[in-house]
């Protein structure tokens, strides 16, 4: 299987969920969006869809 590099940005996830939830009539708070983004990231890790890479800068 070919390996590709994907960068997951939790801020981008939060923005995506914000727009999708607003379209469905929900108005989430910034804190709720951050939690949803973190949960989504953890889900992707748990399912081995992504690997967490820590920057050593």
C-alpha positions in Angstrom: 0.0 0.0 0.0 1.3 3.5 -0.9 1.9 5.8 2.1 1.0 9.4 1.8 1.7 12.3 4.1 -1.4 14.1 5.5 -1.4 17.0 7.8 -4.3 17.2 10.2 -5.0 20.7 11.6 -7.5 20.7 14.5 -8.2 24.4 13.8 -9.3 23.4 10.3 -11.4 20.5 11.7 -13.1 23.0 14.1 -13.8 25.4 11.3 -15.3 22.6 9.2 -17.6 21.4 12.0 -18.6 25.0 12.7 -19.8 25.5 9.2 -21.5 22.1 9.0 -23.3 22.6 12.4 -24.5 26.1 11.5 -25.9 24.8 8.2 -27.9 22.3 10.3 -29.2 25.0 12.7 -26.7 24.6 15.6 -24.6 27.4 17.0 -21.6 25.8 18.8 -19.3 27.7 21.1 -15.6 28.0 20.4 -14.9 25.7 23.4 -17.4 23.0 22.0 -15.7 23.2 18.6 -12.3 22.7 20.1 -13.6 19.6 21.9 -15.1 18.2 18.8 -11.9 18.8 16.8 -9.8 17.1 19.6 -12.3 14.2 19.7 -12.1 13.8 15.9 -8.3 13.9 16.0 -8.3 11.2 18.8 -10.7 9.1 16.8 -8.4 9.2 13.7 -5.5 8.2 15.9 -7.4 5.4 17.6 -8.5 4.0 14.2 -4.9 4.1 13.0 -5.9 6.4 10.1 -3.2 8.8 11.2 0.0 8.8 13.3 0.8 11.6 15.6 4.1 13.3 14.7 5.4 15.8 17.2 7.5 18.7 16.0 10.9 19.0 17.8 11.5 22.6 17.0 
